Amino acid sequence: MADDHACKYLIPGLDRGLQLLLAFSEQNKEMTFAELHRLVDMPKATAYRVVQTLEHLGFLERNTRTNTFVLGIKVLRLGFEYIASLDITQAGQPVIEQLRDRSQCSSHLAIRDGHDVIYIARVSAAGSQINQVSVGTRLPVHRTSLGRMLLTSTSREEFERLFPNDALPDAAPGTPANREALWQMVQQDKARGYVIGESFFRHGISSIVYPIFNREQQVEAVVSIMVPFDEIPKADRERLRMEVRDAAVKISGFLGASPQANAG
């Protein structure tokens, strides 16, 4: 009887919305509307309205290329404290997989360890001919566009502790002329909010890099794509930049950053 009494106060719309969200699982991470509808017990028209509402509110996200749905960042924010404590690789791996699918470019996550950039996650584009970096690869922070972006949260004092001499460790192609030149590049990158490095480190390969912020609004990591051109085609440049920015916003949100962190 108590259960019957409680049922009188159920909100049907909320019940249906939660049913639909619960249809997503390890085996069903991304589904079309038809696939979703088959898994829930509700009329097709009702399911369609629920999906539209959840997408509008940010609990579902639509991949316009495949016309499929995945859980959105709002779902993850319901468990904010847990999500904010996730290892960045766990939080970022599914996002860079989506970025790879949307951009058709190999995608990466990287962090800084002293003078080095370390790749902590990667996914390759189908048929990519680029010689891929592997997880764990280290590159000099001052010679890569990823490294420059990772330096944007350092103060001048921290920067000079990293590079105590005016001359940088090597004079290979892609290296700024000296410590001051590197500092000025980093400040320009910080003001811009992202880096587009066209054949900066390796000829024939360009990159687009955005910072990933933590809840203290410090750069925790970077997300990037590798574009197989000396110069990114103008027709694709803005679209690709926005894809990387959106991935950075999503991962930053998982780590507790404010939505304004990736404003560039």
C-alpha positions as CSV (number, residue, x, y, z in Angstrom):
1,M,0.0,0.0,0.0
2,A,2.8,2.4,0.9
3,D,4.4,1.8,-2.6
4,D,1.0,2.4,-4.3
5,H,0.7,5.7,-2.4
6,A,4.2,6.8,-3.4
7,C,3.6,6.0,-7.0
8,K,0.8,8.6,-7.1
9,Y,3.5,11.3,-6.8
10,L,5.8,10.1,-9.6
11,I,6.5,12.5,-12.4
12,P,6.1,10.6,-15.7
13,G,8.4,12.9,-17.7
14,L,11.2,12.5,-15.3
15,D,10.7,8.8,-15.1
16,R,10.8,8.5,-18.9
17,G,13.9,10.7,-19.1
18,L,15.8,8.6,-16.6
19,Q,14.7,5.4,-18.3
20,L,16.2,6.7,-21.5
21,L,19.5,7.8,-19.9
22,L,19.8,4.4,-18.3
23,A,19.5,2.7,-21.7
24,F,23.1,3.8,-22.3
25,S,25.7,1.3,-21.1
26,E,29.2,-0.1,-21.8
27,Q,27.6,-2.1,-24.7
28,N,25.5,0.9,-25.9
29,K,27.7,4.0,-25.6
30,E,26.4,5.6,-28.9
31,M,23.0,4.9,-30.4
32,T,20.6,6.1,-33.1
33,F,17.1,7.2,-32.0
34,A,15.7,3.9,-33.4
35,E,18.2,1.9,-31.3
36,L,17.3,3.9,-28.2
37,H,13.6,3.5,-28.8
38,R,14.0,-0.3,-28.9
39,L,15.5,-0.3,-25.4
40,V,12.8,1.8,-23.7
41,D,9.2,1.1,-22.8
42,M,7.4,4.2,-24.2
43,P,5.6,5.3,-27.4
44,K,7.8,6.5,-30.2
45,A,6.5,10.0,-30.1
46,T,7.1,10.3,-26.4
47,A,10.6,8.9,-26.7
48,Y,11.3,11.4,-29.5
49,R,10.2,14.3,-27.3
50,V,12.3,13.0,-24.3
51,V,15.4,12.7,-26.5
52,Q,14.8,16.3,-27.8
53,T,14.5,17.6,-24.3
54,L,17.5,15.8,-23.0
55,E,19.6,17.0,-25.9
56,H,18.4,20.6,-25.4
57,L,19.4,20.4,-21.7
58,G,22.8,18.9,-22.4
59,F,22.2,15.4,-21.0
60,L,22.5,13.9,-24.5
61,E,24.8,15.0,-27.3
62,R,24.1,14.3,-31.0
63,N,26.9,13.3,-33.5
64,T,25.6,15.1,-36.6
65,R,27.9,13.0,-38.8
66,T,26.4,9.7,-37.8
67,N,23.1,11.0,-36.3
68,T,23.7,9.1,-33.1
69,F,23.5,10.1,-29.5
70,V,25.9,9.8,-26.5
71,L,25.6,10.9,-22.9
72,G,26.4,14.5,-22.5
73,I,28.5,16.4,-19.9
74,K,25.5,17.2,-17.8
75,V,25.0,13.6,-16.9
76,L,28.6,13.4,-15.7
77,R,28.2,16.6,-13.6
78,L,25.5,14.9,-11.6
79,G,28.4,12.9,-10.1
80,F,30.7,16.0,-10.1
81,E,32.9,15.1,-7.2
82,Y,33.6,11.6,-8.6
83,I,34.2,12.9,-12.1
84,A,36.5,15.7,-10.9
85,S,38.7,13.0,-9.2
86,L,39.1,10.9,-12.3
87,D,42.5,10.4,-13.8
88,I,42.7,12.7,-16.8
89,T,43.3,9.7,-19.1
90,Q,40.1,8.1,-18.0
91,A,38.2,11.3,-18.5
92,G,39.8,12.2,-21.8
93,Q,40.0,8.9,-23.7
94,P,36.4,8.8,-24.9
95,V,36.6,12.5,-25.8
96,I,39.6,12.2,-28.0
97,E,38.0,9.2,-29.7
98,Q,35.0,11.4,-30.5
99,L,37.5,14.1,-31.6
100,R,39.2,11.7,-34.0
101,D,35.9,10.7,-35.5
102,R,34.7,14.2,-36.0
103,S,38.0,15.6,-37.3
104,Q,39.3,12.5,-39.1
105,C,42.7,13.4,-37.6
106,S,44.8,11.5,-35.0
107,S,44.1,12.9,-31.5
108,H,46.2,13.1,-28.4
109,L,46.3,14.0,-24.7
110,A,49.6,15.2,-23.2
111,I,50.9,16.6,-19.9
112,R,54.1,18.3,-18.8
113,D,56.8,16.7,-16.7
114,G,59.5,19.3,-16.1
115,H,61.1,20.0,-19.4
116,D,59.2,17.3,-21.2
117,V,55.8,16.8,-22.9
118,I,54.5,13.3,-22.2
119,Y,51.8,11.7,-24.4
120,I,49.3,10.0,-22.1
121,A,46.6,9.0,-24.6
122,R,46.3,8.8,-28.3
123,V,43.9,7.5,-31.0
124,S,44.9,7.2,-34.7
125,A,42.9,8.3,-37.7
126,A,41.9,5.5,-40.1
127,G,44.5,5.1,-42.8
128,S,46.8,7.7,-41.2
129,Q,50.3,7.7,-42.8
130,I,51.8,9.9,-40.1
131,N,54.5,8.3,-38.0
132,Q,52.5,8.2,-34.7
133,V,53.9,9.0,-31.3
134,S,53.1,6.3,-28.7
135,V,51.8,6.7,-25.2
136,G,54.7,7.5,-22.9
137,T,56.6,9.4,-25.7
138,R,58.6,12.4,-24.3
139,L,59.4,15.5,-26.4
140,P,61.2,18.7,-25.3
141,V,58.6,21.1,-24.0
142,H,60.3,24.2,-25.7
143,R,60.3,22.6,-29.2
144,T,56.6,21.6,-29.6
145,S,53.3,23.5,-29.9
146,L,51.9,21.2,-27.2
147,G,54.7,22.2,-24.9
148,R,54.2,25.9,-25.4
149,M,50.6,25.5,-24.5
150,L,51.5,23.5,-21.4
151,L,53.8,26.4,-20.3
152,T,51.0,29.0,-20.3
153,S,50.1,28.5,-16.7
154,T,53.7,29.0,-15.5
155,S,54.7,32.3,-13.8
156,R,57.9,34.1,-15.0
157,E,59.6,32.9,-11.9
158,E,58.7,29.2,-12.6
159,F,59.6,29.6,-16.2
160,E,63.1,30.9,-15.4
161,R,63.6,28.0,-13.0
162,L,62.8,25.7,-15.8
163,F,65.2,27.5,-18.2
164,P,67.9,29.2,-16.0
165,N,70.1,30.0,-19.0
166,D,69.3,32.4,-21.9
167,A,70.4,29.7,-24.4
168,L,67.8,26.9,-24.7
169,P,69.0,23.3,-24.5
170,D,69.4,22.8,-28.3
171,A,69.3,24.8,-31.5
172,A,67.5,22.2,-33.7
173,P,64.8,23.4,-36.2
174,G,61.6,24.4,-34.5
175,T,63.4,25.7,-31.4
176,P,63.0,29.4,-30.4
177,A,66.1,31.5,-30.6
178,N,66.5,31.9,-26.8
179,R,64.6,31.8,-23.5
180,E,63.1,35.3,-24.0
181,A,61.8,34.4,-27.5
182,L,60.2,31.3,-26.0
183,W,58.6,33.3,-23.2
184,Q,57.1,35.8,-25.7
185,M,55.7,32.9,-27.8
186,V,54.1,31.4,-24.7
187,Q,52.5,34.7,-23.7
188,Q,51.1,35.1,-27.2
189,D,49.7,31.6,-27.1
190,K,48.2,32.2,-23.7
191,A,46.5,35.4,-24.9
192,R,45.2,33.6,-28.0
193,G,44.0,30.5,-26.0
194,Y,45.3,27.9,-28.4
195,V,48.2,27.1,-30.8
196,I,48.2,26.2,-34.4
197,G,51.6,24.8,-35.1
198,E,52.2,24.4,-38.8
199,S,55.4,22.3,-39.4
200,F,56.7,23.7,-36.1
201,F,58.4,20.5,-35.0
202,R,58.1,18.1,-37.9
203,H,57.8,19.1,-41.6
204,G,54.6,18.0,-43.3
205,I,52.6,17.8,-40.1
206,S,50.6,20.5,-38.5
207,S,48.8,20.5,-35.1
208,I,46.0,22.3,-33.3
209,V,46.4,22.4,-29.6
210,Y,44.0,23.6,-26.8
211,P,44.6,23.6,-23.0
212,I,42.7,21.5,-20.5
213,F,42.0,23.3,-17.3
214,N,41.4,22.0,-13.8
215,R,39.1,23.4,-11.1
216,E,41.9,25.9,-10.1
217,Q,41.9,27.2,-13.7
218,Q,45.4,25.9,-14.2
219,V,46.5,24.1,-17.4
220,E,46.4,20.4,-16.4
221,A,47.0,19.0,-19.9
222,V,46.5,19.6,-23.6
223,V,44.4,18.0,-26.3
224,S,45.6,18.1,-29.9
225,I,45.0,16.8,-33.4
226,M,47.7,16.0,-36.0
227,V,46.9,17.3,-39.4
228,P,48.9,15.8,-42.3
229,F,49.7,19.1,-44.1
230,D,52.5,21.7,-44.0
231,E,49.7,24.2,-43.7
232,I,46.1,23.4,-42.7
233,P,43.8,24.1,-45.6
234,K,41.8,27.3,-45.1
235,A,38.5,25.5,-45.8
236,D,39.1,23.2,-42.9
237,R,41.0,25.4,-40.5
238,E,38.2,26.9,-38.4
239,R,36.1,23.7,-38.3
240,L,39.1,21.7,-37.0
241,R,40.0,24.4,-34.5
242,M,36.4,24.4,-33.1
243,E,36.4,20.6,-32.8
244,V,39.6,20.7,-30.7
245,R,38.2,23.5,-28.6
246,D,35.0,21.7,-27.9
247,A,37.0,18.6,-26.8
248,A,39.1,20.7,-24.5
249,V,35.9,22.3,-23.0
250,K,34.4,18.9,-22.4
251,I,37.5,17.5,-20.6
252,S,38.0,20.7,-18.6
253,G,34.4,20.4,-17.5
254,F,35.1,16.8,-16.3
255,L,38.0,18.2,-14.2
256,G,35.9,20.9,-12.6
257,A,36.9,23.9,-14.6
258,S,34.4,26.7,-15.3
259,P,32.7,26.8,-18.7
260,Q,34.5,30.0,-19.5
261,A,38.0,28.4,-19.1
262,N,38.3,27.6,-22.9
263,A,37.0,30.9,-24.2
264,G,39.2,31.1,-27.3
